[in-house]
Amino acid sequence: MQVPESTRPLLRQVEAMQDAEAKAAAAKEKEHSVNEYLSKTFSRINVLEAQVLWFYSFNLVIRKIVQIGA
């Protein structure tokens, strides 16, 4: 298609805007993925912290039982 020389800068500008929109959409999707990953990771950390506290408490109880029995 023949495009007048005077409209070429405008077409380049439109193409640049489309590229920028595509990059912004990809970045937004990447941000969403990272946020989801972080959310799952923090949930796992919370579970692990709870397990550590439980094992620590259990260990204290066992130590008390052993001391009483000794």
Beta strands, then each sheet from edge to edge (+ up, - down):
end
